[in-house]
């Protein structure tokens, strides 16, 4: 029980460090997008065109990512809780920064609300596109064996649902089959041995 209680204790994280790393990461993404937009130009432009005409995109992405990570960690530290609300708060502020370029208050709030809701719901539902994360401390073989034991059904129950025949021959099948044929069609089927010496006798 002690390790589980230790996991429940909140440990504050450095919000400034998270903000700087988020700004660098998203600034790199903004630089990539600005570079792609520059490479799509029909006329020849210099290498500095990425920064002169795409500087706004780079700065917007850098500020949005930095503010998202900073606000997320600061919210977690203030609330002393790590949950989806921290992601929603950070995404709302980061999305608002993306809407600042329009200089219109409804657009700023709309960008913030949209990104906050999307990221908050994504974090609330597990934060993974590949499904539920498995516990790394549990051995895969033991997990599958526990699932088999948990979901294993008795043979009698399976036979009652599926029925006999068609490759399923439980003990006493031949006697029950002879009895069914006798009751249904009035035909008595005598057992036949595979051994030729017994059959000829």
C-alpha positions, -999 to +999 in steps of 0.1 A: +000+000+000+029+024+007+040+027-030+005+035-041+002+063-015+036+077-027+022+078-062-007+099-051+015+126-036+019+156-060+054+167-069+057+202-082+076+207-115+095+237-129+070+257-149+096+280-164+117+251-177+086+235-192+076+268-208+111+273-224+112+237-237+076+241-251+086+273-267+116+258-284+097+228-296+067+247-310+090+274-324+108+246-343+074+235-356+066+271-366+100+273-384+092+241-403+058+254-414+073+288-424+099+269-444+073+249-462+053+279-470+085+296-484+093+266-505+059+267-521+065+302-535+064+304-572+091+330-575+127+327-562+133+340-527+163+341-505+169+320-474+161+349-451+125+350-465+116+323-440+123+348-412+112+381-428+079+368-441+074+338-418+086+354-386+051+360-374+043+323-377+074+312-359+069+337-331+032+328-328+040+291-325+068+297-301+046+318-278+017+294-280+037+264-271+056+282-244+025+296-228+007+263-231+034+244-212+040+271-187+003+275-179-002+238-177+026+233-152+018+264-132-019+253-130-008+219-118+015+234-092-011+258-079-039+232-078-015+205-066-032+181-090-023+165-123-055+162-144-071+172-177-081+207-164-044+217-164-042+208-201-074+226-208-062+258-191-028+257-208-044+250-242-069+279-237-041+304-231-020+289-259-048+290-284-056+326-274-021+335-284-027+320-318-058+342-322-039+374-312-028+379-348-064+388-358-066+416-332-103+407-326-115+397-292-141+371-304-115+354-325-090+353-296-116+338-273-128+314-300-093+301-307-087+297-269-120+279-263-116+256-293-081+245-284-088+243-247-118+221-253-100+198-278-069+194-257-089+191-224-111+163-238-081+145-253-063+146-220-095+135-201-100+105-223-065+092-217-042+114-239-033+086-263-044+078-299-032+042-296-056+032-267-052+023-231-016+022-219-005-011-203+012-012-169+050-018-176+054-034-142+031-063-151+046-092-171+028-098-204+026-135-199+011-132-164-014-106-177-026-129-204-029-159-181-049-138-156-072-127-185-076-164-196-085-174-160-109-145-157-127-152-190-125-190-191-159-207-194-167-243-184-169-269-212-205-278-204-216-242-209-198-240-243-214-273-254-248-261-243-245-230-265-226-245-295-240-280-295-224-313-302-211-326-336-192-307-363-159-316-347-171-314-311-174-349-296-175-349-258-176-381-238-208-401-243-215-384-277-222-416-296-247-429-270-266-396-270-266-395-308-280-430-311-307-421-286-316-389-305-318-408-339-340-435-322-364-409-307-366-387-338-365-411-367-371-445-351-338-458-364-315-478-342-279-474-350-256-502-338-221-492-328-195-502-354-159-510-343-130-498-363-112-531-357-120-555-387-115-586-366-142-575-341-165-563-370-163-597-388-170-616-356 
